[in-house]
C-alpha cells in the first residue's frame, strides 16, 4: 500500500517535471528569439536616433520629400511616354513551333535594381514591423 502511494507520487512528480520542461522549451524556442530580435531593432533605432541631431533629421526629411516629389514627376512623365510608345512594347519570340507575343508593361528594371528595391523593402519592413 505504501509502495503504491510512493509510486503514484513519483509519477505525478515526473509528469510535472516533463510538462514544466516542455513549457520552458517552447518558451525558449518561440518567445525568446522574438523578444531578442525586437530588442536588437529597438537598440539600433535608439543608436540611429541618438546619432542624428535635430538639424540632420530635418535635412534628411527635406531630402526625402524632394526625392518623393521628383520621383512622382518622373513617373508621371514616364507614364505619358509609355502611352505614346505602346506599340514598341510588344515582342514576338519563337519557342519551338509556336510564336509567343510578350507584352512589356511597366518599368524595365535590371536584376540589380530589383534586388536593391527588395532589400530596401525588407529593411523597412523590419523597422516598422508591429
C-alpha positions, 0 to 999 in steps of 0.5 A: 500500500505504501509502495503504491502511494510512493509510486503514484507520487513519483509519477505525478512528480515526473509528469510535472517535471516533463510538462514544466520542461516542455513549457520552458522549451517552447518558451525558449524556442518561440518567445525568446528569439522574438523578444531578442530580435525586437530588442536588437531593432529597438537598440539600433533605432535608439543608436540611429536616433541618438546619432542624428541631431535635430538639424540632420533629421530635418535635412534628411526629411527635406531630402526625402520629400524632394526625392518623393516629389521628383520621383512622382514627376518622373513617373508621371512623365514616364507614364505619358511616354509609355502611352505614346510608345505602346506599340514598341512594347510588344515582342514576338519570340519563337519557342519551338513551333509556336510564336509567343507575343510578350507584352512589356508593361511597366518599368524595365528594371535590371536584376540589380535594381530589383534586388536593391528595391527588395532589400530596401523593402525588407529593411523597412519592413523590419523597422516598422514591423508591429 
